[in-house]
């Protein structure tokens, strides 16, 4: 822990006993990893122009930004131990509150939550769009899709990077047979809900499909029942891939013992 305290103090250029002792207390209370994440975020804010004091008459030092962020993220009891003169809720800094969230901040914020991570009851993902390629196997059909331009996002959210996210989707043969007749139509969009797994080896998100349908299949079901109404996926913004027909490869006769 002493090495971490020394590293943070040197980065913040803090030489007095009191702030160094506070850094040590912070590491003890919230952990070294989370404390370093606050330091990383303070450096990002400093590189983006810094942060002014509550009155707005001067710019905070790097140490001031660091301690401000830490105070804001602590519980009342934690804050009371480290900052007894700041035991009440810290005032919201208008400049920080008004600043749009930067995409680069997400890494430092994620590190702050690492020690709190637990398994979630259910994490489901929905993928809607045009398949790029389809490989049919005996029991499973493999589909690739990728994200396009993001829709209009709520105010305050950062713009994601331009690099598309690639999805590798595994669909059980029984579900695939229900949507296969519509795949060749360029107006059709696949709708998949399933269990997402980040595939580090492939650099993709692999989705194990739990339910599969398509816009044209849902429209056909409406025609059979006489129902009307909007179909999920039909209101998606146009894409350059809309007119493409996915390539379908039949691997059902190939032995499925590939490693």
KEMARTI-99852 format. One line per field, with one value per residue (C-alpha): residue number from 1; residue in one letter; z, x, y. Coordinates in Angstrom, 1 decimal, decimal comma, always signed. Layout:
! residues N
num	c(NUM/...) .
residu	c(a/...) .
Z	c(Z/...) .
X	c(X/...) .
Y	c(Y/...) .
This chain:
! residues 259
num	c(1/2/3/4/5/6/7/8/9/10/11/12/13/14/15/16/17/18/19/20/21/22/23/24/25/26/27/28/29/30/31/32/33/34/35/36/37/38/39/40/41/42/43/44/45/46/47/48/49/50/51/52/53/54/55/56/57/58/59/60/61/62/63/64/65/66/67/68/69/70/71/72/73/74/75/76/77/78/79/80/81/82/83/84/85/86/87/88/89/90/91/92/93/94/95/96/97/98/99/100/101/102/103/104/105/106/107/108/109/110/111/112/113/114/115/116/117/118/119/120/121/122/123/124/125/126/127/128/129/130/131/132/133/134/135/136/137/138/139/140/141/142/143/144/145/146/147/148/149/150/151/152/153/154/155/156/157/158/159/160/161/162/163/164/165/166/167/168/169/170/171/172/173/174/175/176/177/178/179/180/181/182/183/184/185/186/187/188/189/190/191/192/193/194/195/196/197/198/199/200/201/202/203/204/205/206/207/208/209/210/211/212/213/214/215/216/217/218/219/220/221/222/223/224/225/226/227/228/229/230/231/232/233/234/235/236/237/238/239/240/241/242/243/244/245/246/247/248/249/250/251/252/253/254/255/256/257/258/259) .
residu	c(x/x/x/x/x/x/x/x/x/x/x/x/x/x/x/x/x/x/x/x/x/x/x/x/x/x/x/x/x/x/x/x/x/x/x/x/x/x/x/x/x/x/x/x/x/x/x/x/x/x/x/x/x/x/x/x/x/x/x/x/x/x/x/x/x/x/x/x/x/x/x/x/x/x/x/x/x/x/x/x/x/x/x/x/x/x/x/x/x/x/x/x/x/x/x/x/x/x/x/x/x/x/x/x/x/x/x/x/x/x/x/x/x/x/x/x/x/x/x/x/x/x/x/x/x/x/x/x/x/x/x/x/x/x/x/x/x/x/x/x/x/x/x/x/x/x/x/x/x/x/x/x/x/x/x/x/x/x/x/x/x/x/x/x/x/x/x/x/x/x/x/x/x/x/x/x/x/x/x/x/x/x/x/x/x/x/x/x/x/x/x/x/x/x/x/x/x/x/x/x/x/x/x/x/x/x/x/x/x/x/x/x/x/x/x/x/x/x/x/x/x/x/x/x/x/x/x/x/x/x/x/x/x/x/x/x/x/x/x/x/x/x/x/x/x/x/x/x/x/x/x/x/x/x/x/x/x/x/x) .
Z	c(+0,0/+0,8/-2,8/-4,1/-1,6/-2,7/-6,3/-5,9/-3,7/-6,2/-9,1/-7,3/-6,1/-2,5/+0,0/+3,2/+5,9/+6,0/+2,3/+2,3/+5,4/+3,7/+0,6/+2,9/+4,6/+1,2/+0,1/+3,3/+3,0/-0,6/-1,8/-3,8/-7,2/-6,8/-5,4/-8,5/-10,7/-9,1/-9,9/-13,5/-13,8/-12,2/-14,8/-17,6/-16,3/-15,9/-19,5/-20,6/-19,1/-15,4/-12,9/-11,2/-7,5/-6,4/-6,7/-10,2/-9,4/-9,8/-11,1/-8,8/-8,5/-9,7/-6,0/-5,5/-8,4/-7,0/-3,5/-4,9/-6,9/-4,0/-1,6/-4,1/-4,4/-0,7/+1,7/+4,5/+7,1/+4,9/+4,1/+7,8/+8,6/+5,9/+5,5/+8,8/+7,7/+4,6/+6,3/+4,5/+0,8/-1,4/-3,6/-7,2/-9,3/-12,1/-14,6/-14,0/-14,1/-17,3/-19,1/-21,5/-20,4/-22,2/-23,8/-22,3/-18,8/-18,9/-18,1/-14,9/-13,8/-14,5/-12,4/-9,4/-9,6/-10,0/-6,3/-6,2/-9,2/-8,6/-10,9/-12,3/-12,3/-16,0/-18,7/-22,0/-25,3/-28,3/-31,7/-34,7/-38,2/-41,4/-41,2/-43,0/-43,4/-42,4/-41,9/-41,4/-39,5/-38,3/-34,9/-34,9/-37,4/-37,1/-38,0/-38,1/-37,7/-36,9/-35,4/-37,6/-36,9/-33,4/-33,1/-31,5/-27,9/-24,8/-23,8/-21,9/-23,3/-25,2/-28,9/-29,3/-31,4/-35,2/-35,2/-35,4/-32,8/-34,4/-33,1/-33,6/-33,1/-32,5/-33,3/-32,6/-35,8/-34,7/-34,3/-37,5/-39,6/-38,6/-40,0/-42,9/-45,5/-45,1/-45,0/-48,8/-48,8/-48,6/-46,6/-43,8/-40,5/-38,0/-34,4/-31,8/-28,0/-26,1/-23,7/-24,5/-23,9/-24,6/-26,8/-26,0/-28,5/-31,4/-30,3/-30,7/-28,6/-29,0/-28,5/-27,6/-29,1/-26,8/-29,2/-32,9/-35,3/-38,1/-39,2/-42,2/-40,1/-37,6/-40,4/-41,8/-38,4/-38,2/-41,6/-40,5/-37,4/-38,8/-36,2/-37,0/-35,4/-35,6/-36,0/-34,0/-36,2/-39,1/-37,8/-37,8/-39,7/-43,2/-43,7/-46,6/-45,9/-46,3/-49,9/-49,3/-49,2/-46,7/-48,0/-46,8/-46,5/-46,0/-43,7/-42,6/-44,4/-42,9/-39,8/-36,7/-35,0/-35,8/-33,0) .
X	c(+0,0/+2,9/+4,0/+0,6/+0,3/+3,8/+2,9/-0,4/+1,3/+4,1/+1,6/-0,4/+2,7/+1,6/+4,4/+2,6/+1,8/-1,9/-2,8/-0,5/-2,2/-5,6/-4,4/-3,4/-6,8/-8,5/-6,6/-7,5/-11,2/-12,0/-9,0/-5,9/-7,4/-10,4/-8,2/-5,9/-9,1/-9,9/-6,4/-6,8/-10,0/-8,5/-5,7/-8,3/-10,2/-6,9/-6,0/-9,5/-9,0/-9,3/-11,9/-12,6/-13,5/-17,1/-16,9/-15,4/-12,6/-9,7/-8,7/-8,3/-4,9/-4,6/-4,8/-7,9/-9,6/-8,6/-9,9/-13,1/-13,8/-13,0/-15,3/-18,1/-17,8/-17,6/-20,3/-21,1/-19,3/-16,2/-16,1/-16,5/-13,3/-11,1/-12,6/-14,3/-14,7/-16,5/-18,9/-21,9/-22,7/-20,3/-21,7/-22,2/-19,5/-21,4/-18,6/-18,2/-22,0/-22,4/-19,5/-20,5/-19,4/-16,2/-15,9/-12,3/-13,7/-15,4/-12,2/-11,5/-15,1/-15,2/-12,2/-14,0/-16,6/-14,4/-14,4/-18,2/-18,9/-21,2/-23,2/-26,4/-29,6/-30,2/-28,3/-30,1/-29,1/-31,3/-29,7/-31,7/-30,4/-29,2/-27,0/-23,7/-23,0/-24,9/-23,3/-25,9/-24,8/-26,7/-27,8/-26,7/-26,7/-23,9/-24,7/-22,5/-23,9/-22,3/-23,5/-24,2/-24,5/-26,0/-29,5/-30,1/-28,8/-30,1/-28,5/-25,3/-24,3/-21,0/-20,7/-19,4/-16,4/-16,8/-15,5/-18,5/-19,1/-19,2/-21,7/-21,4/-24,8/-25,5/-29,0/-30,5/-31,6/-35,3/-35,4/-33,5/-36,0/-38,7/-36,8/-34,8/-37,6/-37,3/-33,6/-33,2/-35,5/-33,4/-36,2/-36,1/-34,3/-33,4/-34,4/-32,5/-32,7/-30,1/-27,3/-24,2/-20,7/-17,6/-15,3/-11,8/-10,2/-12,3/-12,8/-16,6/-19,7/-21,0/-24,8/-26,4/-29,9/-32,9/-35,5/-35,3/-37,7/-37,6/-39,6/-41,1/-42,0/-43,8/-45,6/-46,7/-48,0/-50,0/-51,5/-52,6/-54,3/-55,7/-53,7/-52,2/-49,5/-45,8/-43,2/-40,0/-37,0/-39,0/-38,4/-34,6/-32,7/-31,6/-28,2/-25,9/-26,4/-30,1/-30,1/-27,6/-28,7/-26,6/-24,4/-25,7/-23,3/-24,6/-22,3/-24,9/-23,1/-19,7/-18,8/-19,2/-16,0/-13,9/-11,8) .
Y	c(+0,0/+2,4/+2,2/+3,2/+6,1/+7,3/+7,0/+9,0/+11,6/+12,1/+12,4/+15,0/+16,7/+16,5/+16,8/+17,7/+15,1/+15,8/+15,1/+12,1/+10,7/+11,3/+9,3/+6,5/+6,5/+6,5/+3,5/+1,7/+2,5/+1,9/-0,1/+0,8/-0,1/+2,2/+5,0/+4,7/+4,9/+8,2/+9,4/+8,3/+10,2/+13,3/+13,2/+12,9/+15,9/+17,9/+17,1/+18,2/+21,7/+21,1/+21,9/+25,2/+25,8/+26,1/+29,9/+29,6/+32,1/+29,8/+26,4/+23,5/+21,8/+18,2/+17,2/+19,3/+17,5/+14,1/+14,8/+16,4/+13,2/+10,9/+12,9/+12,7/+9,0/+8,1/+7,2/+9,6/+7,5/+7,1/+10,9/+11,7/+9,7/+11,2/+14,7/+15,6/+19,2/+18,0/+15,5/+16,8/+16,1/+17,9/+20,7/+19,8/+21,5/+23,2/+22,9/+19,2/+18,6/+20,6/+18,9/+16,1/+12,7/+11,7/+8,2/+8,1/+8,4/+5,0/+3,1/+4,9/+4,7/+1,0/+0,4/+2,0/-0,7/-3,7/-4,8/-4,6/-6,8/-9,7/-12,1/-10,6/-12,5/-12,1/-10,2/-10,4/-8,7/-8,0/-7,8/-6,5/-6,1/-7,7/-10,8/-10,5/-14,2/-17,4/-20,8/-23,6/-26,6/-29,7/-28,4/-24,8/-21,9/-19,4/-15,8/-12,7/-9,2/-5,8/-2,6/+0,4/+4,1/+4,6/+6,1/+9,5/+9,0/+10,7/+14,0/+13,5/+10,1/+10,1/+9,2/+5,6/+4,9/+4,6/+1,0/-1,3/-4,0/-7,5/-10,1/-13,8/-15,4/-19,1/-20,1/-23,5/-25,3/-25,4/-21,6/-21,0/-23,0/-20,5/-17,5/-19,1/-18,6/-14,8/-14,4/-13,9/-10,8/-7,6/-5,9/-8,5/-7,9/-10,6/-10,2/-12,2/-12,2/-14,1/-14,5/-12,4/-13,6/-11,4/-13,6/-12,2/-14,6/-13,4/-9,8/-10,2/-10,5/-14,0/-14,3/-17,7/-17,1/-17,8/-16,6/-15,8/-14,1/-11,6/-8,5/-10,4/-13,4/-11,1/-9,4/-12,7/-13,8/-10,5/-11,2/-14,7/-13,4/-10,2/-8,1/-4,8/-2,7/-1,8/-4,5/-4,3/-3,5/-1,9/+1,6/+1,2/+3,9/+3,0/+1,4/+0,8/-3,0/-2,8/-4,0/-6,8/-10,4/-12,5/-15,2/-18,6/-21,5/-25,1/-27,0/-29,6/-32,4/-31,6/-33,7/-31,4/-32,5/-29,5/-28,1) .
